[in-house]
Amino acid sequence: MRLLSKLCCLASLMLVASGALAADVTRSEVEAILASAKGESGANFTGRSLAGLDLYGLDFSGADLSGADLSDSDLRRAKFVGAKLVGTKLARARLNLAWIMAADFSQADLSGAVLETLVVSRGMETRPEEANTFVGTNFSGAKVTARFSLADMRGANLSNLQASVDMRNQSMGLIRTDFSQANLIDANFEGAALSRVDFKYAKLKGANFKGADLDHADFAGADLTDADLTGANTSGTVFDGAILTGTLGLQQ
């Protein structure tokens, strides 16, 4: 019995260490909490575990999910309009077609997540009041096809980001990740796949692009002051009108 107890304790510690604890609510319970919060300030899921749940299409608009665990969750087509996700764990979560207008993902963990075709505005262009906040957010290894125009992404970790344009099935026009006019000061793009990504007029002072694939990326008008492009692939990269003061690793 003593051995069994020790083994159970060890298993629990391993689960805690790996962040693999099961959700403490079911989808039905999540739906009930969301329904009861309608008309109020928004549902409160702070610190709760929703890890691994099927949350497809649920509306978390205005909800507070700060510090919650949504790792490995299915959040496709879910709505997070105006939601607070500060420090939220979203590792390996699927957020395809999720609505994220005016959401705050500061310090959130989106490592290994899939964020394709995110809905970031109600029109063709992002308005300032719809822009997202990703200050210090971890996107390492995430797969992204989305518009982050005007977003606040200072100090974000986008190392090994997979954001290169898929040139297949582009008959309706080029679909690409857009960081135009975003605040990416001190952001880390080391080793990221950024072929044909749009960085026009972005603030990239001190950004790290070491070893990144910038094939045909567009930095027109961007501020790359003190940025590091050492070892980056800049074949066909556009730097028209960009500020390149102190930029490292760029063959001019």
Protein Blocks (a to p, Z undefined) as FASTA:
>chain_A
ZZmmmmmmmmmmmmmmnopaccfbdfklmmmmmmmmgoiabpcfehiacehiacehiafe
hiacehiacehiafehiacehiacehiacehiacehiafehiafehiafehiacehiafb
fbfbdcfklpccfehiafehiacdddfehiacehiacehiafbccfehilnopadddfeh
iacehiafehiacehiafehiafehiacehiafehiafehiacehiafehiacehiaceh
iacehiahiaZZ
